[in-house]
């Protein structure tokens, strides 16, 4: 593993719990900070974005019938 990839993995391991803690305290954040946190959590897939998971992702059908993670 390259040193850059290793550093990225270490960064994510340390920052994900911090981000989840911020999510619990988001009511204390300013609206712009709250939106930035939401964007990061979605990007890292730390919160449910309503996307189907697993085999359900590949099934055709309407959104009303899909199962979500």
Buried (B, 14 or more C-beta within 10 A) or exposed (E): EEEEEEEEEEEEEEEBEEBEEBBEEEEEBEEEEBEEBEEBBEEEEBBEEEEBEEEBEEEEEEEEEBEEE
